[in-house]
Amino acid sequence: MIFTAFVFFLCFLSVLTTMSDGNIIIGDIQHCDNEGGRVSVDIKEMKCFTCWCRKKQVVCEPEKCPEQQGCYRLLNESKDGCCRVCKGCIYEGVHHASGSEWRDPSRPCIVMSCKAGVVTESEIQCYTSCRNPQRPAAGECCPTCPGCRINGQLVTENRDVGIPEDPCLKCRCKGGRITCSKQACPVLHCPSNHITRVPGECCKQCHGSRHLIEPPKGGCLLGMQVHPAGKTFRPDHCTQCSCLNATSVCRRKACPVLECAPERQVTTPGDCCPHCPPVLESRSTCTVGGRSYEEGESWELGPCKTCVCHQGQARCAMQMCPQNNMACPTNYKMEHRPGECCPRCVESEGVCTVFGDPHYRTFDGKYYSFQGSCKYQLAADCVGRTFSIRVTNDARGTKTSSWTKTVSIKVGELKINLGQKMRVKVNGRKVTAPYRLQGKAVINKTEDSLLVDTHIGVKVLWDGSSFLEVSAPASYKGRLCGLCGNFNLVARDDFTTRRGRIVMDAEKFGTSWRVGGKKACTRPEEDLSRQMQCQHQASHKSNESIERCGALKSVFSACHKTLSFMYYLQSCILDMCECPSRRCHCESFTAYAHECKKLGVQLLDWRSSTGCPSAWSEHKGRGTGLSVSRSRPPPPRLH
C-alpha cells in the first residue's frame, strides 16, 4: 500500500459529484474492469443517469437530452421521466413525434410533417432540368431526367443539391436519374416575435423554447391564438388550418420554382408566391467576374458550387451540407478534407500514449503502469507486417522505476530512431528536424516535441524525454499488437500476450513483449513489486509529492469537466515515489496537457506555474544562455 499521507489525499479526492439541472449525486467512487462498458448502478430516485467504466472507475453522467431549440410546446417529461420533449401530433388517429415526416401512398405528391403539435400538409412542386422528362414511377410524385447533373453540378446519391435562386428546391439522384422537388415550409407554432430567418436556409424558424399550458377541451394553440376544437381558421391568407384532436392541421401549397436571381423576384400584393418578371432580351453569353462564358458552358466556384451559362444568365447549383450540429457515431469524428465540399464523419484513428514511470493508455483506452527496464515492442502491425515501434526503457539508476529512453520506428526498409534531447537518426545517420524523406516520412518540430509522420499514416510524437504518443489510422483496427494493445475497440482484451493469452497482470503482459534479450535491460533482475519499497523510500517525500502533484487539480481546472484527472494524479504520485530528479511530476502534467489540447481545451501557461520546462526548450537552451527562438522553422530539406 502507498503510504498514509497519499492514501488520505486520494480519499479526499475520491468523492464523485455529478451535477446537471440541479441534480446532484455524491458518493464513494466504485471501481470496475470493463473499460468503456456500461455499468449498472442503483441510484435511488434518480433514473436519468448513465454510468460507464472509465479509467477503472465508475463515472455517472446525466442522460443527454435531445436538442429542443425552437419548440414552443414542450411537455414536462418523456416516457422514461428524464427529458422534456416537444409536443407531437395526432393525425387520423395516429400519433406522430415532433420533427417527423410521412406520406400517404395514395397521394404521392402530398407530404405531411409534424412540429410542436402542428401538422403541415404540403403539395409538392416538381422541377425538371431536361426537355423530355420521364414520367414518375409508381408511388413517386415527380418526373425524372437522365444524368445526375444540374447547372453543371454533379448530384450524388448521398447528397442533395440545390440552386441559389430557390433554397427550398432539392435535387436527388437515384439509379442515374435526377429528381428535383420542392415542398412548402411548415406552419410555425411560435409567436411572430420569435420567428427568424437563417441566411441560406429554405424556411423561417422559431428560436427559443417554452412550456405552455395546454388549451382546454382539445383546443389548439398556434402562435398566441387559441382555437376551439373542430373549428377552421387561417393564420395567413395562404394557409388554412383546422383544429382536430388538439392538433392544428394546416394545408398550404409549395410555390413554383423560379429561375431568376432572388433580387429580381417580385411578389404582387395578395399573391402567395413571388414570380420572375419577363426577360426583355435573350443573350448567348454570360459575363461573370470580368470573364465571358458561352451558352451551355459551365464553371466551378469552389468545391461546393458549379454554374452554367443559360440564355445569358449564370445558373448555379450547390451541394447541401448537413447541419453543423450533426453528431458523429462513437469512434468517429467530423473531418473537413481539403477540396471536399462538406465535412463528413470518418473513423477516428487509434492513439496510444506513454508517459512518466511508464504509464500506458492503449489504443482502446485501457490505463496501466509497467516499470520494466528493457526493450519492448510498443506497437506493430501483426497482420501485414508494415511497421513496428519499439521502446527502450531506462532505469535511470533506480531500483524499481524506469522511463522511456529511445524509440525505434521501422516502416519497410526505413528506420528512424528518436533519442533523448531530441536526437534523431534516419537509417543510422544523424539528422536535424525538420527533415523529409521523399515519399516515406516527414519529421517536423511542434511546439514542444518531434512529430514523425510516415507515408502509411502512422504518426509518432516524442518530447525528447519520456512522453510518447503513437497514432494509427482506422485501417489498422484489429491488426495491432504490443504494449499499446490490439486496437479492436475493446479494452478488456488489451492484456493479450505475445503468445495470444489474455492475462490480468500488467507485469506478465508487459514482460511478454520484451525483445532484444537480457543485454537490452538496464537492471539484471527485474523486480517490479514496488509498493513496500515505495512505502519506505517515499515517506519523507509525502508533503512535497502532495504539493507538486496537487497542482493537477488547480492549474488544469479548465479541463476537469472534459477529462478526469484522477488517473494522472495517481500516476504522478507513483512517479514521485522513486524520483531521481525533482521534476517527475512534470511527466504526468505533460500527458494531461496533451489530452486536454486534443479535446479542444485552452490551457494557460501551465509550464511556468508548475516549474516544468519542455524537454525541447531545455535542450535548446542548455549551454547557450539564450532563450528558445519561436520563429518559424525553415522548410524541410528534401532527400
N, C-alpha and C positions, 0 to 999 in steps of 0.2 A: 504493500500500500504506500501511496505517496504521503509524505509527512503531514502532520496535523494541520499546520497553517494553510497549506494548499487545499486540504480537504474542506476546511471551513470556508475558504474563499470560493471554491467551486459550489459548495452547498448554498452559499449566499446568492449565487447566480443561477441556481437550478430551479427557480420558480418560474413557471410558464404563465404568461399573461397574454391573452388574445382579446382584442377589442374590435368591435365593429358595430356601429349604430347603437352604442350604449351597452352591448352585451359584453360581459367580462367573464373569463374563465381563469381561475387561479388554482394552482395545484402543483404537486411534485412532478418532475419530468419522469416519464416512463421510457425504458429502453426497448429496443427492438432490433431484429436482424434482417428482416426482408426489405432491404434498402429500396426506396422508391415505390413500395407497395402500400396499399391502403390498410389501415389498422382500425379494428372495431373497438371503440371506446364508449362506455356507458356514461353519458353526461346527462344527469338528471335535469329535466325541464329545459333542455337545450338541444334541439334536434336539427339545428341549421348549421352544423359544423361538420367538416370532413377532416379526418385525421390520416396522416401519412407518416411513413418511416423515412426520416432524413438524418443522415449522419449518425445513425444508430440511436436516434431519439424520436419519440412520438411528438409530432407537431400538428396542432389542430388549427384549421383556418375556417373563417366563415364561408358559407356557401356563396359562390359568385352568382349574383342575381343578374338576369338579362337586362340590358340597357332599355329603359322606358322613356327616353327622351322624346318629347313631342306628344305624349299621351295625356289627355285631359279627362280620362275616365279610368283612373287607377282604382283597382279593387284592393281590399285590405290584404288578402293573403292568397297564395296559390293553394292547391290541394294538400301539399305537404306542410303548409303553415310557415314557410320560410320567406318566400319572395313575393312582393307585390307584383301583380300582373295587370295588363291593360284589358279593359272590358272587351269581350268577344261579341259575336253577332249570332242571332238565331234567324235562319232563313229557311223557309219552307220546312220548319220543324227540326232542322239540323243545326247544331252549334258549330260555329267556325271561330277559330282563335284569331285574335287581332294580328294583323300582318299577313294573313293567309289569302290565297287567291285560288279560284276554281272556275270551271266551265261546265256548261250543260252540253253533253254530246249532240243533242238535237239542235242546238243553236251555236254552231262553232264560232260565229262572229261576235258573240256576247261574252264578255269577261266580267266575273264577279270578284270583288275584293272587300275585305273587312278591315276596318281600322277604328278602334275605340268605340264600338257599338254602332258604327255607321257602315252600311253596305252600299257600295257604288257599283251600279250596273252600267257598263260601258260598251258601246258598239264600236268595233274595231274599224279603222280606216286603213285600207291597203294602198301600197305604193309599188309600182313596177318600174324597173330601170331598163327594160328592153321593149322592143316594138311588138313582139309576138309572144306574150307570156303564156305559160302552160296553165290550164285550169287547175284549181286547187284539188288536192287529193281528198278522198272521203274523210270527213271529220275535221278537215282543215278549212280555214277561212280565206286565205289569200292565195292568189296565183303565184307561180314561181318563174324565175328566169334562169337560163343556163349560165354556168360560170359562177364564181364566188367573188366578184369584184363590183364595187360601186364607187363611181368617181375615181377610179384608179386604185382604190384601197382594197387590199385583199381581206376577205372575211373568212376567219377560221371557224371551225365547228365549236370551239370552246370560248369564243369571244364575240360579243355584239359589236356592231359598228353603227355609228350614227352620222348625221350631217349637221354642220353648224347652223343651217337655216332653220332646222327644226330638231331641237334636242330630244323630243319625245319619240322620234322615229327610230326604230330598232331593226337592223337587218341581221339575219342569221343565215348560216349556210348548213345544208344537210344534203348529203349524197350528191355533191357537186352542183346543187341548185340553190339560188338565193331567194329568200322571202323577206319582204320589208313590211312592217305593220306599225300601227300607232293606236294606242288606246287613250281614253280620256283620263285626266288626273282625278284622283279620288276626292270626294267631298270632304273638306276639312271640318273637324269637330271642335276646334278651339275658337275662342273669341278672336275677332278680327285684329286686335292689337297684339296678338301673339302669333300672327302669320308672317312668315319671312320667305324670301326667295334667295336661294343659293346660286351664285353665278355658274352657268354651265349646266345646271340641273334642269330636268324636264318640268317638274311640278313645284309649286309652292309647298312649304312645310310649316308645321306647328313647332314652336320652340318652347321649352319648359315642360312641366308636367304638373298634374294636380289630381287630388282625390275629391270627387264631388258626390254629394248625396244623391241617390237615385230618385228620379221623379216618381210620384205615387201612381198606383193602378196601371202599371205598364206603359206609362208615358215615355216620351223620347226627349232627350236633351241634345240640342245641336247649337253650338256656339253658346250664346247666353239665353236662348229661347227654349221654353218647354212646350212640347206639342202633345196634345192628348192622344191616347191610343185610338187607332183607326182613322185618324184624320190625315188629309193630304195637304201639303204645304210646299212653297217654293222659297228656298234660301236665296236664289237669284233667278233672273229671267231665263237662264239657260238650263236650270236644273229643277226637276220635280221629284218630291220625296213623299213617302208615306210612313206613318208610324205603325209598325207591326211587331208585336211581342217585345216591346221595349227596345226595338231596333229601328233606326232610321234607314229605310231602303230608298236610295236615290238613283235616278236614271239621268244620264247625260251622254251625248254623242261626241265622239272624238272629232276634232277639226281636221279638214283635209290637209295633206302635206303640201307645204309651199316650197317653191324652188328659188324664190328671190331672197336677197340678203335681209336679215332681220330689220335693219334700219329702213328698208323700202316697204315693209309690210304695213298695211293700212287696215284699221278697224273702223267700220262705219257705225255710228251710234245706233243702238238697237240690235246690232248683229252679235252673235255669239262667237264668231270666228273671224280672224283677220284674213285679208286677201292681198294678192300682188297686183299692182297697177299694170296696165297693158304696156308692153315694150314697143316703143315708137320705131326703133330701127334695130336690125339684126346685124351683128358684126361676125367676122370669121376668125378674128384673132383676139387674144386676151393679153393685157399688159398688167403684170404684177411685179411690184418692186423694181420697176425700170426694165424688166425683161419681157419680151413678147413670146407668146405661145400660140401655135397653130390650132385650128379646130380639131378636137379629139386628142390633142397632146396632153400627157399627164406629167406631173412632177411631184416630188416629195417635199413636205415641210416637216422634217424631223421624223423620228421613228413611229409617231402616232398618227400623222395626218398626211393625206395624199389628195391632190387636186387634179381636175381635168378641165380643159377649155371646152365650153359648150355654148354656142351662139354668142360668143363674145363675153361670156361671164365665167368666172372661175367657180366651178362646182367642186366642193371638197367633201371628204368623208374622214372620220376619225374613229379610232378604236375607243371603246368604253371600258375603262379600267374599273375594277371593284372598288368599293368604298375604302378609305384609308383605315377604317376601324376593323377591317376583315381580319379575323383571328386565324392563325395557322394551327394545325393539329399539333399534338405533342411530338417532340423531336423534329419539328420543322421550324423554319424561320423565314421571315419575309426578306426577300432579296430583290434589288432592282439592278439588273445586269446592264452594262453599257450596250447601247444600240437597241435595247428592247423597249417597247412602249410602256408596258405595265409591270409593276413589281409582282412577284409570284412567290408562293411558298415552295421552298426547297428543303430537302433533308439536311438537318444540321450535321456538321462534322463532329467526330468524336474528339474529346480533349482530355488528355491525361496530364496531371500536374504532380511535380515532385518538389519538395522544399524542406529546408531545415535538416534535422537529425532524422534521416529520411522519413518523411510523411508522404503518403501517396493518395491521390484521388484518381481512381481508374477511369477509363473511358465511359463506364456505365455508372459512375458516381459513388463507388464504394470507397470509404476512407479507411486507411490503416497505416500503421507505423512498422517499419522494419529496419533494424540498425546493422545489417550485415555490412562488413567492410571488405568486400571482394568485388569481383567484376560480375555483372549480371546482364541478362537480356531484358531490356526495358519494354520494348515493343518490336514486333516483327510480323510480316505477312507470312503466316504459316501455311497458306494455301498456294499462292502464286510465287512466293519467294522473291517479291520485287524489292523489298527493303528490310533492313534490320537496324535497330538502335540499341546500343549497349552503353552501360554506365559503369564507371569505376568509382567505388566508394572508398573514402579515405578516413581512417580512424582519427587522424589529427592528434595522435598521442594520447587518446583517451582509452579507458578500459572497456566501455560498453557502447560508446556513441560512434557515429560516422556521418559523413557528409558527401554529397556528390562532388567528385573531383574532376572527372573528364567525361565527355560524351562522344561516342563514336557512331557516325551515321554511314551506312553503306547502302547505296542505291545502284544496283547493277555493278559496273566497274568503278563507280565513283565512291571515294572515301573522304569523309570530312570529319576532322577531329576538333572538338571545342574544349579548351582547357581553361585553367584559372587565369584571371587577369586579362580576359578577352583574347587569349591566344587562339589562333585558327590555323589549321593545316588542311590543305586540299591535296589529296594523293601524295602525302608525305612532304609537301613543300609549304613553308610558311607564307601566308597571305595576310593582307590587311583589308578589312571591310571599309567601304563597300567593294564587293568583288562579284563578278559574274562569270560563270562557266556556260557559254552559249548553249542553250537548249537543254541544260541539265540542272542547274541550280543557281540561285542568286543569294548572296549573303549581304545583308544590309544592317546598318545601325538603326536602332529605335531610340527612344528617349533614354532608356537605361539598360538596354540589352542588345544582343545579337539575334537576328532573325534569319534562319536558313529556310528558304522556300524552294523545294525541289520540283522538278517537272512532273512528277507523279501526283502532286498535290499534298504530299506530306510536309508539314512545317515543324520546325523546332525553334523555340525561343529559349535563350540561355543568357543569364545575367552575369556570367563570369565568376560566380561564387558558389551558389547552391540551388538557386531557383531554376527550374526546368519545366517547360511546357511542350507537349507533343500534340499536334492535331492531325487527324487523318480524315480524308473525305468519306462521305457516306458509302461510297462504293466498296470500302474495306469492311463494312459491317459484317460481323461474324467470321472474319478471316484472320484476326489478330491473336497474338499470344505473348506472354511475358508478364512482367510485374504490373503492367498497365491493364491487364485483363484482356477479354476476348471481343469487346465491342459488339455485343449482341443485344444491347439494351436491357439486359437482366443482370442486376448486381449480385444476386445471391450465388452465382456460379463463377464469380471472378477469381476465387482462390482455386483455380484449376492448375495442377502442377504440370511439369513438362511431360509426364507420363500419362496425363489425362485424368488423374484422380482429383476429386474435389475434397479439399481439406478445410478445416475450420481455423487452423492455427496459422498466423501470419508468418511465423518463423519457418515452419515447414514449407509453406508456399514459396516464400522468398528464396530459401536455400535451394529449392528445386530448379530455380532459374539461374544458378551460378554457372559461369563459364570461365575458361582460362586456367583452371587448375589452382592449386594452393599458392603458386607464385604470384597470382593476381590479388592475394589477400594481404592486408597490412597488419593483421593480427594472426598469429599462428593458430590459435584456438579461439573459435567464436563462442562467446557466452553472452547470449542476448537476454537472459533473465535478469533484468536490471532494477527491479523495484526495490529490493532490500539495499542494493548499493546506492540507489538514489536517496533512500531514507537517511543513510549515514553521511553521504558526501554533500548533500544539498541543504541539510537542516540549517546551516549557518547562512545560507543564501535566501532564506524564505522571504524576508522583508523586501530584499532587492528584487526577487522574482515577482512578487505580488505587485510591486510598484511598477516595474518595467512592463510586464505582461498586461497589467490592468489598463494600460493606455489603449488597448484594443477597444475597450468599452467606451472611452471618452473621445479619443481622437477620430475614430472611424464611425461615430454615431450616425452620420448621414446615411450609412449603408445598412444599418441593422434591420430596417424594415424590409430590405430586399434580400439580404444574405445573413444567415445566422453566424455569429462569431464564436460560438462555443467550441467547435472543433479546433479552430485556430488558437483559441485561448489555451485549451488543453495541450495542444502541440507546443505552444510557446513555453508552458511550464515544464514540459518534458525536455525541451531543448536546453533550458536553463539548469537542468539537473546536473549535467556534467559539461558545462560550457568552458571551452578552452580560451575564450575571449570574453569581452563584456558586451558583445553585440549579438548574441544568439537569438534574442527576442526579435531582432530585425527580420529574420528569415520568415517567421510566421506573418509579420506585418506585410512583408513584400507580397507573399502569396495572397493574403486577404485583399490588399490593394489592387492586385491584378484582377481578381474575381470581380471586385466592385466596379472596376473600369469597364470590364466586358459587359456588365449588366447596365451600363449607362449612368452609373452614379458618379457625380463630380466630387472629388475629394480635395480638401485644402492641402497645403504643403506639409504632408504628414512626416516627411523625412526630417525636416528641420525641428519639428516639435518633439520627435521621438529620438533624435540623435542617430538616425540611420541613413548615412550617405549611401548612394547606389554604388555597386561594385564598379560600374563604369567610371563614375566620377573619381573614385579613389584611385583607380588605375591610371587615369589620365592626369590626375593632379599630383601623383606621387613623384617626388624628386624634382618637380618643375617649379613649384612655388607659384604657379599660375592657376587661375580659375579655368574651369572647363568651358571651352567655346561652344556657344549654342547656335552658331551659324549653320547654314545649310551645308550638308556634306557634299563633297564632289561627286559627280556622276560615277556609277560603277564602271570599272575597267572591263573591257571585253577581252576574252581569251578564247 
